[in-house]
């Protein structure tokens, strides 16, 4: 290891506040000599490098050839540079950083400031995926509507049977289009920081009954058995099971969870909505006897537009946004939502709310 050049002497009254300021910075900062050996680093840099960088070379503390090349250029007398880095750290972690490099000509040292833009990059990726997925979900029914309408205008109106079939398809795709738009608006409200949620004690049994009553036509159409039970063994006429929630948000959450169970439970199947009070929370479980979800998909089903079986979900009228709306609304009211599922047996979505 080469000799480490001493830092310029600084009055103690200045040195201590300077160190405190550097360590208080969110950005990672280090100073290296012309050979690339680190002379000084702040706390954020020590955390990023997962070691004390002092005495190590730049290539050893930041695994990036691009940074090393930029450092060499700036240290050799080049102009200040700003570059973007994508790092692969230990345990498969990925980080995106911007690096600002500035030379100190008088003593041949270079200051490097690393700013973490990982969250920004992830947000940009989510936004791109969202726009692409939303465009696809809207384009498909619009294309179908345009195609059927064009065929009708080209003469299919003269064939009553064909005309009725095409009009039925136009209506079905228009309904699908409205469902996508409504879910996009619901998701926007759930994510918007301007949306106001009023938390109060809400009887989850009564809220579940209200939602089930509204979905009764779908339940009857598929000849499903839907049971609303108190998991604590008491009768439904017992004391309310109250959790802390926004009434409208809870209705939307339960509607999406129960409607999802109806969509994926085969005809003649059973759905159970079970409510219970634990020591520190109120729980509502929505259990179905549907196809189940493979473990590798269970972490992803709450993502926007994510579908395990895309074709089947569309056939059932799903937009791919319901569970994402649930996750966001649950988070806004301070609750939790989880899923347990066995393929071929069914799935259980569990909602936990804080006690009032």
Secondary structure, 3 states (H helix, E strand, C coil): CCCCCCCCCCCHHHHHHHHHHHHHCCCEEEEECCCCEEEEECHHHHHHHCCCCCCCEHHHHCCCHHHHHHHHHHHCCCCCEEEEEEEECHHHCEEEEEEEEEEECCCCEEEEEEEECHHHHHHHHHHHHHHHHHHHHHHHHHHHHHHHHHHHHCCHHHCHHHHHHHHHHHHHHHHHHHHHHHHHHHHHHHHCCCCCCCCEEEEHHHHHHHHHHHCHHHHHHCCCEEEEEECCCCCCCCCCCEEEECHHHHHHHHHHHHHHHHHHCCCCCEEEEEEEECCCEEEEEEECCCCCCCHHHHCCCCCCCCCCCHHHHHHCCCCCCHHHHHHHHHHHCCCEEEEEEECCCEEEEEEEEECC
